[in-house]
Amino acid sequence: MQTQHRESTIARLRSLTHLLDNALPIPGTKYRVGIDPLIGLLPGGGDVAMSLVSVYIVVEAARLGIPRASLARMMWNLILDALLGIIPMAGDFVDLAWKANSKNLALIEAHLAQSRQQEKADYLFVALLVVVFLSIVLALSGLTIFLIGSIWNAIFR
């Protein structure tokens, strides 16, 4: 990847990560939140939509030549975010603190700071990671729908 294109990609990822994790200050504190946990509050797909945006960061990391180990760690951050996010109410608060996208950007920047040598993007490996991640997200979504339906039926029967 050419240096100019690489720098524009990194700048785009920084902007996206800021929007997702740190765009809005909480008045009276030094803490910031992004739109990720806010959109995640939307029932019926908020978390899934934000997961897809987060996967984009991992795909771009692969295009930047980030090694497999870092890509796997990035995907693990997203899996933990999804797993913790399914816990009713508590998951939303965990999502405010976990900031998986910021963690993933830090992994990208750490690799780029250590090495200017770029590896060839391993699209097959990234595709495998994405398929596994999306399978987990869909399974968690199905589990959430099942649990909500079961609770609903138990209360209103």
N, C-alpha and C positions, 0 to 999 in steps of 0.2 A: 504494500500500500504506500503510495507516495506520501511524503511528509506533510504536505499541505492538506491532503484529503484525510490523513490520520489525525491531524490537529483539529480539523473541523468535526470529525467524528467524536473525538474526545470532548470538544466543547459542547456538542449536541447532547452527549451522554451526561455531562455535568449539569446542563440546563434541565434535562428531563428528570434526573435524580433529585435535583433541588425542588422541582415542581412536585414530584411524588412524595418526598420525605420531609422537606424543610421550608416550604413556600410561605407558610403562615405563622407569624409569631403569636404565642399565647400571651395576651396582655398581663403585665405584672410579673412575668417570668422571663428567663433567658431561653426557654424551651420553644422549639418550633415544630410544627407538624406540616405535613403535605396533604395532597389530595388523595393519596392512596388509602389511608384509614378512613377518610370521609366518604369516598365512593364505596369503600368496602362495607359501609353501613347499609347501603342499598340492598334490599332483599331481592333475591332472584338473579343474582349475577354480578353484583358489585365486586366481590372478591375475585370472581373468575375473570372479569374484565381487567382488573388491575394485575392479575397474574400474567395475562397475555402481554401486557405492556412491559412487565418485568422480564419476561422471556426475551423480549426484543433487546434488552441490554446485554443479555448473555450471548445472543446471536451476534451482536455488534462486537462483543469482546472476542469472539472466535475470529471474526473478520480482521481484528487488530492483531491476531497472532498470539493471543493469550494461551498458555499451555493447558493441556487437558486437566491437570490436577487443579488448577485455578478455576477452570470452567466447571468442574465437578463440585468444587467448594461453593461456587456461585449458585449452582442449581440447588445444593443442599440448603443454602440460606433461604432460597425461595420455597423449598419443601417445608422447612421449619415454619416459615411465615404462613404457609397454607394450613399446616397442621394446627398451629396455635390459633389461627384465625377462625377455626370452626367451633371453638368453645364459645357458647352463647355468652354475650356481653363481655366476659373476661377476654375473649379473643380480640375484641375490638380495642381494648386497652393495651393488650400485648402488641397489637399492630402499631399503636402509637409509638411504642418504645423500641421495637425490634429494628425497624428501618433497614430491611434487607437490601434495598436498592443502594443505599449509602454504603453498606458493607461491601456490596459487589463493586461499586465504583472505586472504593479504596483498594480492592484486590487488583483491579485493572491498573490504577495509577501506581501501585507498588511494583507491579511487574514492569510497567513502562519505565519507571525510574531506575530500576535495576539493570535493565537490558534494553538496548536499542535494537537488538537483533530480533527480527520478526520471524515467528514460525509460520509455516503454511497453515491456513485455516483448515481445520478438520471438520468438515461439514457433516460427515457421517456420524461422528461422535456427538456433535451438537444435536443432530436430528434425533439420535437415540436419547439423549438427555431430555430434549423437549417432549418426545413421546412419553417417556416415563413420567415426567413432571405433569403433563396434561392428563395422563391417566390417573395420577394421584389426585389432582384437582377435581376431575370429574367424579371420581369415587367419593371424595370428601363431600362434594356437592350433593351427590345422591344420598349419602349417609345423613347429611343435614336435612334434606327434604324428608327422608324417611322418619327421622327423629321428630321433626316438627309435626309431621302428620300423625305419628303415634301419640304424641303429647296432646295434640288437638282432639283426636278421637277419644283419648282417655278422659279428657276434661268435659267434652261436650256430648258424651253418649249417655 
